[in-house]
Amino acid sequence: MAEGTATCIDILVAILLPPLGVFLKYGCKAEFWICLLLTILGYIPGIIYAIYSITK
């Protein structure tokens, strides 16, 4: 049950600040940099990628 709660919190953080949600899950790896770039180019693509990378 705690695993599901962490995922919900991660998704909420990813909606508010997409790079932060990915950073909390993966650290400073390639996923974070991709999400940061997508968020700079457009907020919605950053959210979509963050939710995708957190839930995969």
PDB file of N, CA, C and O in Angstrom:
ATOM      1  N   MET A   1       0.813  -1.185   0.000  1.00  0.00           N
ATOM      2  CA  MET A   1       0.000   0.000   0.000  1.00  0.00           C
ATOM      3  C   MET A   1       0.864   1.258   0.000  1.00  0.00           C
ATOM      4  O   MET A   1       0.490   2.252  -0.622  1.00  0.00           O
ATOM      5  N   ALA A   2       1.980   1.240   0.665  1.00  0.00           N
ATOM      6  CA  ALA A   2       2.849   2.412   0.702  1.00  0.00           C
ATOM      7  C   ALA A   2       3.429   2.716  -0.671  1.00  0.00           C
ATOM      8  O   ALA A   2       3.693   3.876  -0.990  1.00  0.00           O
ATOM      9  N   GLU A   3       3.629   1.690  -1.481  1.00  0.00           N
ATOM     10  CA  GLU A   3       4.146   1.891  -2.842  1.00  0.00           C
ATOM     11  C   GLU A   3       3.163   2.706  -3.671  1.00  0.00           C
ATOM     12  O   GLU A   3       3.584   3.591  -4.416  1.00  0.00           O
ATOM     13  N   GLY A   4       1.867   2.431  -3.563  1.00  0.00           N
ATOM     14  CA  GLY A   4       0.843   3.172  -4.295  1.00  0.00           C
ATOM     15  C   GLY A   4       0.743   4.610  -3.833  1.00  0.00           C
ATOM     16  O   GLY A   4       0.519   5.512  -4.642  1.00  0.00           O
ATOM     17  N   THR A   5       0.907   4.832  -2.533  1.00  0.00           N
ATOM     18  CA  THR A   5       0.858   6.193  -2.008  1.00  0.00           C
ATOM     19  C   THR A   5       2.023   7.015  -2.526  1.00  0.00           C
ATOM     20  O   THR A   5       1.847   8.177  -2.890  1.00  0.00           O
ATOM     21  N   ALA A   6       3.193   6.434  -2.562  1.00  0.00           N
ATOM     22  CA  ALA A   6       4.353   7.162  -3.075  1.00  0.00           C
ATOM     23  C   ALA A   6       4.156   7.506  -4.540  1.00  0.00           C
ATOM     24  O   ALA A   6       4.559   8.585  -4.973  1.00  0.00           O
ATOM     25  N   THR A   7       3.550   6.622  -5.312  1.00  0.00           N
ATOM     26  CA  THR A   7       3.310   6.897  -6.713  1.00  0.00           C
ATOM     27  C   THR A   7       2.323   8.045  -6.875  1.00  0.00           C
ATOM     28  O   THR A   7       2.510   8.891  -7.750  1.00  0.00           O
ATOM     29  N   CYS A   8       1.283   8.095  -6.060  1.00  0.00           N
ATOM     30  CA  CYS A   8       0.317   9.194  -6.126  1.00  0.00           C
ATOM     31  C   CYS A   8       0.982  10.523  -5.791  1.00  0.00           C
ATOM     32  O   CYS A   8       0.737  11.528  -6.459  1.00  0.00           O
ATOM     33  N   ILE A   9       1.800  10.530  -4.785  1.00  0.00           N
ATOM     34  CA  ILE A   9       2.503  11.758  -4.411  1.00  0.00           C
ATOM     35  C   ILE A   9       3.475  12.160  -5.515  1.00  0.00           C
ATOM     36  O   ILE A   9       3.588  13.341  -5.842  1.00  0.00           O
ATOM     37  N   ASP A  10       4.173  11.189  -6.089  1.00  0.00           N
ATOM     38  CA  ASP A  10       5.090  11.479  -7.190  1.00  0.00           C
ATOM     39  C   ASP A  10       4.340  12.062  -8.384  1.00  0.00           C
ATOM     40  O   ASP A  10       4.833  12.987  -9.029  1.00  0.00           O
ATOM     41  N   ILE A  11       3.172  11.540  -8.681  1.00  0.00           N
ATOM     42  CA  ILE A  11       2.398  12.050  -9.809  1.00  0.00           C
ATOM     43  C   ILE A  11       1.902  13.463  -9.533  1.00  0.00           C
ATOM     44  O   ILE A  11       1.912  14.301 -10.434  1.00  0.00           O
ATOM     45  N   LEU A  12       1.471  13.744  -8.313  1.00  0.00           N
ATOM     46  CA  LEU A  12       1.041  15.103  -7.978  1.00  0.00           C
ATOM     47  C   LEU A  12       2.199  16.100  -8.096  1.00  0.00           C
ATOM     48  O   LEU A  12       2.017  17.207  -8.603  1.00  0.00           O
ATOM     49  N   VAL A  13       3.365  15.714  -7.636  1.00  0.00           N
ATOM     50  CA  VAL A  13       4.536  16.581  -7.767  1.00  0.00           C
ATOM     51  C   VAL A  13       4.897  16.760  -9.241  1.00  0.00           C
ATOM     52  O   VAL A  13       5.303  17.846  -9.655  1.00  0.00           O
ATOM     53  N   ALA A  14       4.751  15.695 -10.031  1.00  0.00           N
ATOM     54  CA  ALA A  14       5.066  15.769 -11.455  1.00  0.00           C
ATOM     55  C   ALA A  14       4.118  16.698 -12.197  1.00  0.00           C
ATOM     56  O   ALA A  14       4.509  17.310 -13.191  1.00  0.00           O
ATOM     57  N   ILE A  15       2.882  16.812 -11.734  1.00  0.00           N
ATOM     58  CA  ILE A  15       1.945  17.734 -12.371  1.00  0.00           C
ATOM     59  C   ILE A  15       2.307  19.173 -12.033  1.00  0.00           C
ATOM     60  O   ILE A  15       2.223  20.051 -12.892  1.00  0.00           O
ATOM     61  N   LEU A  16       2.705  19.421 -10.803  1.00  0.00           N
ATOM     62  CA  LEU A  16       3.058  20.786 -10.395  1.00  0.00           C
ATOM     63  C   LEU A  16       4.413  21.213 -10.951  1.00  0.00           C
ATOM     64  O   LEU A  16       4.529  22.282 -11.551  1.00  0.00           O
ATOM     65  N   LEU A  17       5.425  20.392 -10.758  1.00  0.00           N
ATOM     66  CA  LEU A  17       6.782  20.663 -11.242  1.00  0.00           C
ATOM     67  C   LEU A  17       7.350  19.383 -11.852  1.00  0.00           C
ATOM     68  O   LEU A  17       7.949  18.577 -11.140  1.00  0.00           O
ATOM     69  N   PRO A  18       7.172  19.187 -13.142  1.00  0.00           N
ATOM     70  CA  PRO A  18       7.557  17.918 -13.768  1.00  0.00           C
ATOM     71  C   PRO A  18       9.010  17.497 -13.537  1.00  0.00           C
ATOM     72  O   PRO A  18       9.242  16.331 -13.217  1.00  0.00           O
ATOM     73  N   PRO A  19      10.004  18.386 -13.684  1.00  0.00           N
ATOM     74  CA  PRO A  19      11.383  17.923 -13.452  1.00  0.00           C
ATOM     75  C   PRO A  19      11.636  17.474 -12.009  1.00  0.00           C
ATOM     76  O   PRO A  19      12.430  16.564 -11.771  1.00  0.00           O
ATOM     77  N   LEU A  20      10.969  18.107 -11.059  1.00  0.00           N
ATOM     78  CA  LEU A  20      11.149  17.721  -9.658  1.00  0.00           C
ATOM     79  C   LEU A  20      10.618  16.315  -9.396  1.00  0.00           C
ATOM     80  O   LEU A  20      11.245  15.539  -8.675  1.00  0.00           O
ATOM     81  N   GLY A  21       9.475  15.988  -9.975  1.00  0.00           N
ATOM     82  CA  GLY A  21       8.931  14.647  -9.812  1.00  0.00           C
ATOM     83  C   GLY A  21       9.851  13.579 -10.377  1.00  0.00           C
ATOM     84  O   GLY A  21      10.037  12.526  -9.767  1.00  0.00           O
ATOM     85  N   VAL A  22      10.427  13.850 -11.543  1.00  0.00           N
ATOM     86  CA  VAL A  22      11.351  12.890 -12.155  1.00  0.00           C
ATOM     87  C   VAL A  22      12.643  12.830 -11.360  1.00  0.00           C
ATOM     88  O   VAL A  22      13.220  11.753 -11.206  1.00  0.00           O
ATOM     89  N   PHE A  23      13.110  13.961 -10.853  1.00  0.00           N
ATOM     90  CA  PHE A  23      14.334  13.986 -10.060  1.00  0.00           C
ATOM     91  C   PHE A  23      14.178  13.165  -8.779  1.00  0.00           C
ATOM     92  O   PHE A  23      15.099  12.449  -8.385  1.00  0.00           O
ATOM     93  N   LEU A  24      13.027  13.266  -8.135  1.00  0.00           N
ATOM     94  CA  LEU A  24      12.805  12.503  -6.913  1.00  0.00           C
ATOM     95  C   LEU A  24      12.780  11.005  -7.188  1.00  0.00           C
ATOM     96  O   LEU A  24      13.136  10.211  -6.317  1.00  0.00           O
ATOM     97  N   LYS A  25      12.367  10.616  -8.376  1.00  0.00           N
ATOM     98  CA  LYS A  25      12.283   9.191  -8.726  1.00  0.00           C
ATOM     99  C   LYS A  25      13.632   8.644  -9.218  1.00  0.00           C
ATOM    100  O   LYS A  25      14.045   7.561  -8.804  1.00  0.00           O
ATOM    101  N   TYR A  26      14.322   9.388 -10.100  1.00  0.00           N
ATOM    102  CA  TYR A  26      15.517   8.863 -10.772  1.00  0.00           C
ATOM    103  C   TYR A  26      16.812   9.558 -10.382  1.00  0.00           C
ATOM    104  O   TYR A  26      17.887   9.020 -10.649  1.00  0.00           O
ATOM    105  N   GLY A  27      16.755  10.718  -9.769  1.00  0.00           N
ATOM    106  CA  GLY A  27      17.972  11.478  -9.509  1.00  0.00           C
ATOM    107  C   GLY A  27      18.361  12.274 -10.741  1.00  0.00           C
ATOM    108  O   GLY A  27      17.508  12.627 -11.556  1.00  0.00           O
ATOM    109  N   CYS A  28      19.618  12.547 -10.872  1.00  0.00           N
ATOM    110  CA  CYS A  28      20.099  13.418 -11.952  1.00  0.00           C
ATOM    111  C   CYS A  28      20.575  12.592 -13.148  1.00  0.00           C
ATOM    112  O   CYS A  28      21.707  12.743 -13.609  1.00  0.00           O
ATOM    113  N   LYS A  29      19.699  11.721 -13.641  1.00  0.00           N
ATOM    114  CA  LYS A  29      20.023  10.867 -14.781  1.00  0.00           C
ATOM    115  C   LYS A  29      19.414  11.464 -16.049  1.00  0.00           C
ATOM    116  O   LYS A  29      18.913  12.588 -16.036  1.00  0.00           O
ATOM    117  N   ALA A  30      19.462  10.712 -17.127  1.00  0.00           N
ATOM    118  CA  ALA A  30      18.983  11.192 -18.428  1.00  0.00           C
ATOM    119  C   ALA A  30      17.495  11.536 -18.398  1.00  0.00           C
ATOM    120  O   ALA A  30      17.069  12.472 -19.076  1.00  0.00           O
ATOM    121  N   GLU A  31      16.695  10.795 -17.622  1.00  0.00           N
ATOM    122  CA  GLU A  31      15.262  11.070 -17.554  1.00  0.00           C
ATOM    123  C   GLU A  31      14.989  12.475 -17.041  1.00  0.00           C
ATOM    124  O   GLU A  31      14.088  13.158 -17.530  1.00  0.00           O
ATOM    125  N   PHE A  32      15.769  12.904 -16.054  1.00  0.00           N
ATOM    126  CA  PHE A  32      15.598  14.251 -15.507  1.00  0.00           C
ATOM    127  C   PHE A  32      15.897  15.304 -16.554  1.00  0.00           C
ATOM    128  O   PHE A  32      15.146  16.270 -16.691  1.00  0.00           O
ATOM    129  N   TRP A  33      16.984  15.136 -17.294  1.00  0.00           N
ATOM    130  CA  TRP A  33      17.370  16.146 -18.281  1.00  0.00           C
ATOM    131  C   TRP A  33      16.394  16.204 -19.441  1.00  0.00           C
ATOM    132  O   TRP A  33      16.122  17.282 -19.970  1.00  0.00           O
ATOM    133  N   ILE A  34      15.863  15.055 -19.844  1.00  0.00           N
ATOM    134  CA  ILE A  34      14.851  15.045 -20.899  1.00  0.00           C
ATOM    135  C   ILE A  34      13.597  15.774 -20.426  1.00  0.00           C
ATOM    136  O   ILE A  34      13.016  16.566 -21.168  1.00  0.00           O
ATOM    137  N   CYS A  35      13.189  15.508 -19.206  1.00  0.00           N
ATOM    138  CA  CYS A  35      12.006  16.157 -18.662  1.00  0.00           C
ATOM    139  C   CYS A  35      12.219  17.662 -18.515  1.00  0.00           C
ATOM    140  O   CYS A  35      11.311  18.445 -18.792  1.00  0.00           O
ATOM    141  N   LEU A  36      13.392  18.065 -18.087  1.00  0.00           N
ATOM    142  CA  LEU A  36      13.692  19.492 -17.954  1.00  0.00           C
ATOM    143  C   LEU A  36      13.630  20.182 -19.309  1.00  0.00           C
ATOM    144  O   LEU A  36      13.058  21.266 -19.425  1.00  0.00           O
ATOM    145  N   LEU A  37      14.203  19.579 -20.319  1.00  0.00           N
ATOM    146  CA  LEU A  37      14.176  20.151 -21.661  1.00  0.00           C
ATOM    147  C   LEU A  37      12.744  20.240 -22.191  1.00  0.00           C
ATOM    148  O   LEU A  37      12.358  21.261 -22.761  1.00  0.00           O
ATOM    149  N   LEU A  38      11.963  19.188 -22.008  1.00  0.00           N
ATOM    150  CA  LEU A  38      10.574  19.215 -22.464  1.00  0.00           C
ATOM    151  C   LEU A  38       9.749  20.255 -21.705  1.00  0.00           C
ATOM    152  O   LEU A  38       8.863  20.884 -22.285  1.00  0.00           O
ATOM    153  N   THR A  39      10.029  20.440 -20.424  1.00  0.00           N
ATOM    154  CA  THR A  39       9.311  21.437 -19.642  1.00  0.00           C
ATOM    155  C   THR A  39       9.676  22.846 -20.088  1.00  0.00           C
ATOM    156  O   THR A  39       8.818  23.728 -20.108  1.00  0.00           O
ATOM    157  N   ILE A  40      10.925  23.068 -20.441  1.00  0.00           N
ATOM    158  CA  ILE A  40      11.341  24.385 -20.943  1.00  0.00           C
ATOM    159  C   ILE A  40      10.682  24.668 -22.286  1.00  0.00           C
ATOM    160  O   ILE A  40      10.243  25.789 -22.543  1.00  0.00           O
ATOM    161  N   LEU A  41      10.613  23.651 -23.142  1.00  0.00           N
ATOM    162  CA  LEU A  41      10.007  23.831 -24.463  1.00  0.00           C
ATOM    163  C   LEU A  41       8.485  23.960 -24.383  1.00  0.00           C
ATOM    164  O   LEU A  41       7.877  24.627 -25.219  1.00  0.00           O
ATOM    165  N   GLY A  42       7.881  23.340 -23.407  1.00  0.00           N
ATOM    166  CA  GLY A  42       6.433  23.418 -23.224  1.00  0.00           C
ATOM    167  C   GLY A  42       6.041  22.687 -21.965  1.00  0.00           C
ATOM    168  O   GLY A  42       6.503  21.572 -21.719  1.00  0.00           O
ATOM    169  N   TYR A  43       5.199  23.300 -21.170  1.00  0.00           N
ATOM    170  CA  TYR A  43       4.854  22.736 -19.871  1.00  0.00           C
ATOM    171  C   TYR A  43       4.105  21.411 -20.003  1.00  0.00           C
ATOM    172  O   TYR A  43       4.369  20.477 -19.246  1.00  0.00           O
ATOM    173  N   ILE A  44       3.188  21.319 -20.942  1.00  0.00           N
ATOM    174  CA  ILE A  44       2.375  20.109 -21.117  1.00  0.00           C
ATOM    175  C   ILE A  44       3.224  18.906 -21.536  1.00  0.00           C
ATOM    176  O   ILE A  44       3.050  17.830 -20.963  1.00  0.00           O
ATOM    177  N   PRO A  45       4.142  19.036 -22.513  1.00  0.00           N
ATOM    178  CA  PRO A  45       4.997  17.876 -22.824  1.00  0.00           C
ATOM    179  C   PRO A  45       5.844  17.424 -21.629  1.00  0.00           C
ATOM    180  O   PRO A  45       6.102  16.231 -21.467  1.00  0.00           O
ATOM    181  N   GLY A  46       6.273  18.365 -20.803  1.00  0.00           N
ATOM    182  CA  GLY A  46       7.020  18.012 -19.598  1.00  0.00           C
ATOM    183  C   GLY A  46       6.187  17.203 -18.631  1.00  0.00           C
ATOM    184  O   GLY A  46       6.680  16.244 -18.036  1.00  0.00           O
ATOM    185  N   ILE A  47       4.917  17.581 -18.465  1.00  0.00           N
ATOM    186  CA  ILE A  47       4.020  16.840 -17.581  1.00  0.00           C
ATOM    187  C   ILE A  47       3.774  15.440 -18.127  1.00  0.00           C
ATOM    188  O   ILE A  47       3.812  14.462 -17.381  1.00  0.00           O
ATOM    189  N   ILE A  48       3.523  15.345 -19.417  1.00  0.00           N
ATOM    190  CA  ILE A  48       3.238  14.043 -20.019  1.00  0.00           C
ATOM    191  C   ILE A  48       4.435  13.114 -19.860  1.00  0.00           C
ATOM    192  O   ILE A  48       4.277  11.955 -19.478  1.00  0.00           O
ATOM    193  N   TYR A  49       5.634  13.619 -20.153  1.00  0.00           N
ATOM    194  CA  TYR A  49       6.820  12.764 -20.022  1.00  0.00           C
ATOM    195  C   TYR A  49       7.081  12.397 -18.559  1.00  0.00           C
ATOM    196  O   TYR A  49       7.468  11.265 -18.270  1.00  0.00           O
ATOM    197  N   ALA A  50       6.875  13.336 -17.637  1.00  0.00           N
ATOM    198  CA  ALA A  50       7.112  13.053 -16.224  1.00  0.00           C
ATOM    199  C   ALA A  50       6.176  11.959 -15.721  1.00  0.00           C
ATOM    200  O   ALA A  50       6.613  11.039 -15.030  1.00  0.00           O
ATOM    201  N   ILE A  51       4.904  12.051 -16.060  1.00  0.00           N
ATOM    202  CA  ILE A  51       3.954  11.029 -15.617  1.00  0.00           C
ATOM    203  C   ILE A  51       4.286   9.697 -16.267  1.00  0.00           C
ATOM    204  O   ILE A  51       4.216   8.654 -15.618  1.00  0.00           O
ATOM    205  N   TYR A  52       4.649   9.723 -17.547  1.00  0.00           N
ATOM    206  CA  TYR A  52       5.019   8.484 -18.231  1.00  0.00           C
ATOM    207  C   TYR A  52       6.238   7.838 -17.569  1.00  0.00           C
ATOM    208  O   TYR A  52       6.239   6.635 -17.304  1.00  0.00           O
ATOM    209  N   SER A  53       7.265   8.633 -17.305  1.00  0.00           N
ATOM    210  CA  SER A  53       8.498   8.054 -16.757  1.00  0.00           C
ATOM    211  C   SER A  53       8.317   7.580 -15.313  1.00  0.00           C
ATOM    212  O   SER A  53       8.972   6.625 -14.896  1.00  0.00           O
ATOM    213  N   ILE A  54       7.455   8.220 -14.558  1.00  0.00           N
ATOM    214  CA  ILE A  54       7.217   7.804 -13.178  1.00  0.00           C
ATOM    215  C   ILE A  54       6.406   6.511 -13.130  1.00  0.00           C
ATOM    216  O   ILE A  54       6.653   5.655 -12.280  1.00  0.00           O
ATOM    217  N   THR A  55       5.446   6.368 -14.033  1.00  0.00           N
ATOM    218  CA  THR A  55       4.569   5.200 -13.970  1.00  0.00           C
ATOM    219  C   THR A  55       5.070   4.002 -14.747  1.00  0.00           C
ATOM    220  O   THR A  55       4.513   2.913 -14.609  1.00  0.00           O
ATOM    221  N   LYS A  56       6.116   4.166 -15.570  1.00  0.00           N
ATOM    222  CA  LYS A  56       6.592   3.010 -16.348  1.00  0.00           C
ATOM    223  C   LYS A  56       7.363   2.039 -15.510  1.00  0.00           C
ATOM    224  O   LYS A  56       7.828   1.019 -16.018  1.00  0.00           O
TER     225      LYS A  56
END
